[in-house]
Amino acid sequence: MVASPEDLEVPDGTEVFIHRKALDKDVLALYYHCVRRYRPDYVVRITSDCPVLDPFLVEYVVSKAVEHKADYCSNVLYPLTFPDGQDVEVMSYNLVEFLHDAVKDKSQREHVTLAFRENTIWQNSFKTVDIRNTTNYSGIKMSVDYPKDIKAIEDGGYV
């Protein structure tokens, strides 16, 4: 399923959940209203600025979330060790619901998990699994925020 605040062209068979409130930068509401219909065990958060995200990394983070019965499993807790643009977050439905109800700050709602990542009390209240790389690659940028980033990735990336 793809969640978006606007209409998208997607491959046949892909369900698109449109939630206009996200246009007000309430992306957390977009996530919540999308998943509450299905109440899945897990929600995988992958953002559109990570177009070269390693699918094996996604599979690994999801497998660790399931293995540990985690409410939150990711490779984006501080300190970062993965390249920017290799960001994977897996959340339980219960955590998405909690965040939707608990997070009031607009800027934190825009970034979905920012309040959770900044709140060690919440991290300790939920089963949290932090995926770390053995080598620190956090200085490598693989995300796409500007047209120059696409060119840099095509040229082999940059540090």
Secondary structure, DSSP 8 states (H G I E B T S, - for coil): -EEESS-----TT--EEE-GGGGGT-HHHHHHHHHTTT--SEEEE--TT-TT--HHHHHHHHHHHHHHT-SEEES-SSS--S-BT---EEEEHHHHHHHHHH---HHHHHTSSHHHHT-HHHHHHS-EEE---SS--TT-B---SSHHHHHHHHTT-B-
